[in-house]
Amino acid sequence: MKLNLSENLKRLRKDRGITQEELAGFIGVSYQAISKWERDEGYPDITLLPSIACFFNVTLDELVGMNEIQNKEKRDNFLRTARKFSSEGKLGDCIFTLREGLRSFPNDFHIMLELAVFLDGFGDTAEERKKNRNESVKLCERILEFCTDNKIRNKAQSCMCYSLWRNGEKETAIKIARELPTLYSTAETTLPKFLNGQEKIEFCQSTIQKLHWQFWWLITCMIDGDYYTDTEKIELLKKSIAFYEIVYEKEDYAFAHIRIGDAYEDIAVLLLKNGKIDEGIENLEKCVDHCIAFDTLPSSLKFESLLVNALEYTIEQTSKPTQNNSCRNVLNSILRDLKDENGIYHKCEQNDKFEQIIKRLEETAN
């Protein structure tokens, strides 16, 4: 626990309009001692604290910043609790916790941003989701108007773009998105050159994890449309999987199981669409392999693959859209498709391997 005595002492002294020498004379120490305390290079003897507090007519808690420390701990607890709910797919509880946090700390931009992020897309009906996205936009606008922390501002700006786009305000979303920093001017590109030792390795490896997610994300955006043929889309998805396989040569994919599973599912659908039943089912099997692997992950995992071996995965890093596990989500997707007379998976219904896939999903699904 770090005390805030240095800043408080400096502020109280300046508010009182006295010099370090004058304060030193009042409490019977050297002005060098006052200077040292204000530079946060040491603390007064505990027996001096009551005299200093009395001189400034404040409590000991106010002098050492205990109220600030307690408030920070309370605020951090709201964020920790919300993230725990998020990792369990309990988004309603997550949002409720963040709302409570914002009531207690109405000007805390971290809580405000977290609430904006989770409100985007949350809701059981289209009307409710639109209402939540509107609230998310308003929270982001407040952050951009009053917050001076560029990291928070940039994330709020990005969040606002998605909410606007999903609410049909596409031109506004594009305009705001173009104002965000480019990949070349981010901390992930600039900072590694100046770091050293373990800090440098951990930062670079963390950035590699972000980059392979971005590679997968860009490919999913590229195949969303008619620019590429189905054959080309399949090849692009295979490249996204290959990127993950390069990063995780020990197959310690952790959360990446989800993205790889998504890619295999997309490939399966494209193959089935084009009448390639056996290949489609083969890729659906691989999708299920990764879903099961993710759903049975331990709560923490130390990476062994060379590009990420300074990092560790913990379940708290996971944010789930629902309380369902990955297998349940894939199973529900297949079952919904089968209810549609024009569904893709009708082509597989008489296939023994497809029946085994359904059985495996049912065994692991919540």
C-alpha positions as CSV (number, residue, x, y, z in Angstrom):
1,M,0.0,0.0,0.0
2,K,1.5,3.3,-1.1
3,L,0.9,6.4,1.1
4,N,0.1,9.7,-0.6
5,L,1.8,11.8,2.0
6,S,4.3,13.5,-0.3
7,E,1.6,15.1,-2.6
8,N,-0.7,15.9,0.3
9,L,2.1,17.5,2.3
10,K,3.2,19.6,-0.6
11,R,-0.4,20.7,-1.4
12,L,-1.2,21.5,2.3
13,R,2.0,23.6,2.6
14,K,1.3,25.6,-0.6
15,D,-2.4,26.1,0.4
16,R,-1.1,27.5,3.7
17,G,1.3,29.8,1.9
18,I,4.5,28.8,3.7
19,T,7.9,27.6,2.5
20,Q,9.7,24.4,3.3
21,E,12.0,26.2,5.7
22,E,9.0,27.7,7.6
23,L,7.3,24.4,7.9
24,A,10.5,22.8,9.1
25,G,10.8,25.5,11.8
26,F,7.3,24.9,13.0
27,I,7.7,21.1,13.5
28,G,11.4,21.1,14.5
29,V,13.1,19.4,11.6
30,S,15.5,20.5,8.8
31,Y,14.1,21.9,5.6
32,Q,16.1,19.1,3.8
33,A,13.8,16.6,5.6
34,I,10.7,18.4,4.3
35,S,12.1,18.5,0.8
36,K,12.9,14.8,1.0
37,W,9.3,13.9,2.2
38,E,7.8,16.0,-0.6
39,R,9.9,14.2,-3.2
40,D,8.6,10.9,-1.9
41,E,12.0,9.8,-0.9
42,G,11.1,8.9,2.7
43,Y,8.5,9.4,5.4
44,P,8.5,11.5,8.7
45,D,9.1,9.6,11.9
46,I,5.7,8.3,13.1
47,T,5.9,10.4,16.2
48,L,5.9,13.6,14.0
49,L,2.7,12.7,12.1
50,P,0.3,14.0,14.7
51,S,2.1,17.3,15.0
52,I,2.1,17.8,11.2
53,A,-1.6,16.9,11.0
54,C,-2.4,19.2,13.9
55,F,-0.5,22.1,12.2
56,F,-2.5,21.8,9.0
57,N,-5.8,21.1,11.0
58,V,-6.4,17.8,9.2
59,T,-6.8,14.2,10.4
60,L,-4.0,11.7,10.1
61,D,-6.0,9.8,7.4
62,E,-6.2,13.0,5.4
63,L,-2.5,13.7,5.8
64,V,-1.3,10.3,4.6
65,G,-4.0,9.9,2.0
66,M,-5.8,7.0,3.6
67,N,-9.2,8.1,2.3
68,E,-7.7,8.2,-1.2
69,I,-6.3,4.7,-0.8
70,Q,-9.5,3.3,0.6
71,N,-11.5,4.9,-2.3
72,K,-9.1,3.4,-4.8
73,E,-9.4,0.0,-3.3
74,K,-13.2,0.3,-3.3
75,R,-13.2,1.5,-6.9
76,D,-10.8,-1.3,-8.0
77,N,-13.0,-3.8,-6.3
78,F,-15.9,-2.7,-8.5
79,L,-13.7,-3.3,-11.6
80,R,-12.5,-6.7,-10.3
81,T,-16.0,-7.9,-9.6
82,A,-17.3,-6.7,-12.9
83,R,-14.4,-8.5,-14.8
84,K,-15.1,-11.7,-12.8
85,F,-18.8,-11.6,-13.9
86,S,-17.6,-10.9,-17.5
87,S,-15.3,-13.9,-17.5
88,E,-18.3,-16.0,-16.4
89,G,-20.6,-14.7,-19.1
90,K,-22.8,-12.9,-16.5
91,L,-23.0,-9.6,-18.4
92,G,-26.1,-8.4,-16.6
93,D,-24.4,-8.7,-13.3
94,C,-21.3,-7.1,-14.8
95,I,-23.2,-4.1,-16.0
96,F,-25.1,-3.8,-12.7
97,T,-21.8,-3.8,-10.8
98,L,-20.4,-1.1,-13.0
99,R,-23.5,1.0,-12.6
100,E,-23.1,0.7,-8.8
101,G,-19.5,1.7,-9.2
102,L,-20.3,4.8,-11.3
103,R,-22.9,5.9,-8.6
104,S,-20.1,5.7,-6.0
105,F,-17.5,7.3,-8.3
106,P,-19.4,9.4,-10.9
107,N,-16.3,10.9,-12.4
108,D,-14.2,7.8,-12.7
109,F,-13.4,7.3,-16.3
110,H,-12.1,3.7,-16.0
111,I,-15.5,2.6,-14.6
112,M,-17.3,4.7,-17.2
113,L,-15.4,3.2,-20.1
114,E,-15.9,-0.4,-18.8
115,L,-19.7,0.3,-18.6
116,A,-19.7,1.7,-22.1
117,V,-17.9,-1.3,-23.5
118,F,-20.2,-3.9,-21.9
119,L,-23.4,-1.9,-22.8
120,D,-22.6,-2.0,-26.5
121,G,-24.6,-4.9,-27.9
122,F,-26.1,-6.0,-24.5
123,G,-29.9,-6.7,-24.3
124,D,-32.5,-9.4,-25.0
125,T,-34.4,-7.4,-27.7
126,A,-33.3,-5.2,-30.6
127,E,-35.0,-2.2,-28.9
128,E,-33.1,-2.9,-25.6
129,R,-29.8,-3.3,-27.5
130,K,-30.3,0.0,-29.3
131,K,-31.1,1.8,-26.0
132,N,-27.9,0.4,-24.4
133,R,-25.8,1.4,-27.4
134,N,-27.2,4.9,-27.2
135,E,-26.2,5.0,-23.5
136,S,-22.8,3.7,-24.4
137,V,-22.3,6.5,-26.9
138,K,-23.3,9.1,-24.3
139,L,-20.8,7.7,-21.8
140,C,-18.0,7.7,-24.5
141,E,-18.9,11.3,-25.4
142,R,-18.6,12.3,-21.7
143,I,-15.1,10.6,-21.6
144,L,-14.0,12.4,-24.7
145,E,-15.2,15.8,-23.4
146,F,-13.6,15.6,-19.9
147,C,-11.0,12.8,-19.7
148,T,-7.3,13.7,-20.5
149,D,-5.9,10.2,-20.4
150,N,-5.2,9.3,-24.1
151,K,-5.4,5.6,-23.6
152,I,-8.9,5.9,-22.1
153,R,-10.0,8.4,-24.8
154,N,-8.8,6.2,-27.7
155,K,-10.6,3.1,-26.3
156,A,-13.8,5.2,-25.8
157,Q,-13.5,6.5,-29.3
158,S,-13.2,3.0,-30.7
159,C,-16.1,1.8,-28.6
160,M,-18.3,4.7,-29.7
161,C,-17.6,3.8,-33.4
162,Y,-19.0,0.3,-32.9
163,S,-22.1,1.5,-31.1
164,L,-22.8,4.1,-33.7
165,W,-22.2,1.6,-36.6
166,R,-24.5,-1.0,-35.0
167,N,-27.2,1.7,-34.6
168,G,-27.0,2.5,-38.3
169,E,-24.9,5.7,-38.1
170,K,-22.2,4.3,-40.3
171,E,-20.9,7.5,-41.8
172,T,-20.4,9.0,-38.4
173,A,-18.7,5.8,-37.2
174,I,-16.3,5.9,-40.1
175,K,-15.4,9.5,-39.6
176,I,-14.6,9.0,-36.0
177,A,-12.7,5.8,-36.6
178,R,-10.4,7.6,-39.1
179,E,-9.3,9.9,-36.3
180,L,-7.9,7.0,-34.2
181,P,-4.1,6.4,-34.0
182,T,-2.7,4.2,-36.8
183,L,-0.9,0.9,-36.0
184,Y,2.4,2.7,-36.6
185,S,1.8,5.3,-33.9
186,T,0.7,3.1,-31.1
187,A,2.5,2.2,-27.8
188,E,2.8,-1.4,-29.2
189,T,4.9,-0.2,-32.1
190,T,6.9,2.6,-30.4
191,L,7.6,1.4,-26.8
192,P,9.5,-1.9,-27.3
193,K,12.5,0.0,-28.7
194,F,13.0,1.8,-25.4
195,L,12.3,-1.1,-22.9
196,N,14.9,-3.5,-21.5
197,G,15.0,-7.0,-19.9
198,Q,12.0,-8.9,-18.8
199,E,9.7,-5.9,-19.2
200,K,10.7,-5.6,-22.9
201,I,10.1,-9.3,-23.5
202,E,6.7,-9.4,-21.8
203,F,5.6,-6.3,-23.6
204,C,6.7,-7.6,-27.0
205,Q,5.1,-11.0,-26.4
206,S,1.8,-9.4,-25.3
207,T,1.8,-7.3,-28.5
208,I,2.4,-10.5,-30.5
209,Q,-0.8,-11.9,-29.0
210,K,-2.7,-8.8,-29.9
211,L,-1.3,-8.9,-33.5
212,H,-2.4,-12.5,-34.1
213,W,-5.9,-11.6,-32.9
214,Q,-5.8,-8.6,-35.3
215,F,-4.7,-10.8,-38.2
216,W,-7.7,-13.1,-37.5
217,W,-10.0,-10.1,-37.1
218,L,-8.9,-8.4,-40.4
219,I,-9.5,-11.7,-42.3
220,T,-13.0,-12.1,-40.8
221,C,-13.7,-8.5,-42.0
222,M,-12.2,-9.2,-45.4
223,I,-14.4,-12.3,-46.0
224,D,-17.6,-10.5,-44.9
225,G,-18.8,-9.6,-48.4
226,D,-18.5,-10.6,-52.0
227,Y,-15.0,-9.5,-52.9
228,Y,-13.6,-13.0,-52.5
229,T,-14.9,-16.3,-53.8
230,D,-15.8,-19.0,-51.3
231,T,-12.6,-20.8,-52.3
232,E,-10.5,-17.7,-51.6
233,K,-12.3,-17.1,-48.3
234,I,-11.4,-20.7,-47.2
235,E,-7.8,-20.1,-48.0
236,L,-7.8,-16.8,-46.1
237,L,-9.3,-18.5,-43.0
238,K,-6.6,-21.2,-43.3
239,K,-4.0,-18.5,-43.2
240,S,-5.4,-17.1,-40.0
241,I,-5.2,-20.5,-38.4
242,A,-1.6,-20.9,-39.7
243,F,-0.7,-17.7,-37.9
244,Y,-1.9,-19.0,-34.6
245,E,0.0,-22.3,-35.2
246,I,3.2,-20.3,-35.7
247,V,2.7,-18.4,-32.5
248,Y,1.7,-21.4,-30.5
249,E,3.9,-24.2,-31.8
250,K,3.4,-26.1,-28.5
251,E,-0.4,-26.0,-29.1
252,D,-0.8,-24.0,-25.8
253,Y,-3.5,-21.9,-27.5
254,A,-5.5,-21.0,-24.3
255,F,-8.1,-18.3,-25.4
256,A,-6.9,-18.6,-29.0
257,H,-8.8,-22.0,-29.1
258,I,-12.0,-19.8,-29.5
259,R,-10.7,-17.9,-32.6
260,I,-9.3,-21.1,-34.2
261,G,-12.6,-22.9,-33.6
262,D,-14.4,-20.0,-35.2
263,A,-12.2,-20.1,-38.2
264,Y,-12.8,-23.9,-38.7
265,E,-16.5,-23.4,-38.3
266,D,-16.5,-20.8,-41.0
267,I,-14.5,-23.0,-43.3
268,A,-16.9,-25.9,-42.6
269,V,-19.9,-23.8,-43.5
270,L,-18.3,-22.6,-46.8
271,L,-17.4,-26.1,-47.7
272,L,-20.9,-27.5,-47.0
273,K,-22.4,-24.6,-48.9
274,N,-20.5,-25.8,-51.9
275,G,-21.5,-29.5,-51.5
276,K,-18.2,-30.7,-50.0
277,I,-19.8,-32.7,-47.2
278,D,-16.8,-34.8,-46.1
279,E,-14.4,-31.8,-46.0
280,G,-17.0,-29.7,-44.3
281,I,-17.5,-32.3,-41.5
282,E,-13.8,-32.7,-41.1
283,N,-13.4,-29.0,-40.4
284,L,-16.4,-29.0,-38.1
285,E,-14.7,-31.8,-36.1
286,K,-11.6,-29.6,-35.8
287,C,-13.9,-26.7,-34.6
288,V,-15.3,-29.0,-31.9
289,D,-11.8,-30.1,-30.9
290,H,-10.9,-26.5,-30.1
291,C,-14.2,-25.7,-28.4
292,I,-13.7,-28.7,-26.1
293,A,-10.1,-27.7,-25.5
294,F,-11.2,-24.2,-24.5
295,D,-14.1,-25.4,-22.3
296,T,-11.8,-27.7,-20.4
297,L,-8.9,-25.3,-19.9
298,P,-7.4,-25.0,-16.4
299,S,-8.0,-21.7,-14.6
300,S,-4.4,-20.7,-15.4
301,L,-1.8,-21.8,-17.9
302,K,1.8,-20.9,-18.4
303,F,2.7,-20.6,-22.1
304,E,5.6,-22.7,-23.4
305,S,5.7,-21.6,-27.0
306,L,8.7,-19.5,-27.8
307,L,6.9,-16.3,-28.9
308,V,4.8,-16.1,-25.7
309,N,6.7,-18.1,-23.1
310,A,7.1,-15.1,-20.7
311,L,3.3,-14.8,-20.4
312,E,0.5,-16.7,-18.5
313,Y,-3.2,-17.1,-19.3
314,T,-5.8,-16.8,-16.5
315,I,-9.5,-17.3,-16.8
316,E,-10.1,-13.7,-15.6
317,Q,-8.7,-12.5,-18.9
318,T,-11.6,-14.1,-20.7
319,S,-14.7,-12.1,-21.5
320,K,-17.7,-14.2,-22.5
321,P,-20.9,-12.9,-24.2
322,T,-23.1,-15.4,-22.4
323,Q,-22.9,-17.9,-19.6
324,N,-22.8,-20.7,-22.2
325,N,-19.5,-22.5,-22.8
326,S,-18.1,-22.7,-26.3
327,C,-19.5,-26.1,-27.1
328,R,-23.0,-25.0,-26.1
329,N,-22.7,-21.9,-28.4
330,V,-21.7,-24.1,-31.4
331,L,-24.4,-26.7,-30.7
332,N,-27.0,-24.0,-30.5
333,S,-25.8,-22.6,-33.8
334,I,-26.1,-26.0,-35.5
335,L,-29.5,-26.7,-33.9
336,R,-30.9,-23.3,-35.1
337,D,-29.6,-24.0,-38.6
338,L,-31.3,-27.4,-38.6
339,K,-34.7,-25.8,-37.8
340,D,-34.3,-23.8,-41.1
341,E,-35.5,-25.9,-44.0
342,N,-32.8,-24.2,-46.1
343,G,-30.1,-24.7,-43.4
344,I,-26.6,-25.7,-44.4
345,Y,-26.3,-28.6,-41.9
346,H,-29.3,-30.5,-43.3
347,K,-26.8,-31.9,-45.8
348,C,-25.0,-33.7,-42.9
349,E,-28.0,-35.2,-41.1
350,Q,-27.5,-38.7,-42.3
351,N,-23.7,-38.7,-41.8
352,D,-22.4,-40.8,-38.9
353,K,-19.5,-38.4,-38.2
354,F,-22.0,-35.5,-38.0
355,E,-24.0,-37.4,-35.4
356,Q,-20.8,-38.0,-33.4
357,I,-20.1,-34.3,-33.5
358,I,-23.5,-33.5,-32.1
359,K,-23.0,-36.1,-29.4
360,R,-19.5,-34.7,-28.4
361,L,-21.0,-31.2,-28.2
362,E,-23.9,-32.3,-26.1
363,E,-21.5,-34.1,-23.7
364,T,-19.4,-31.0,-23.1
365,A,-22.1,-28.3,-23.4
366,N,-23.4,-26.7,-20.1
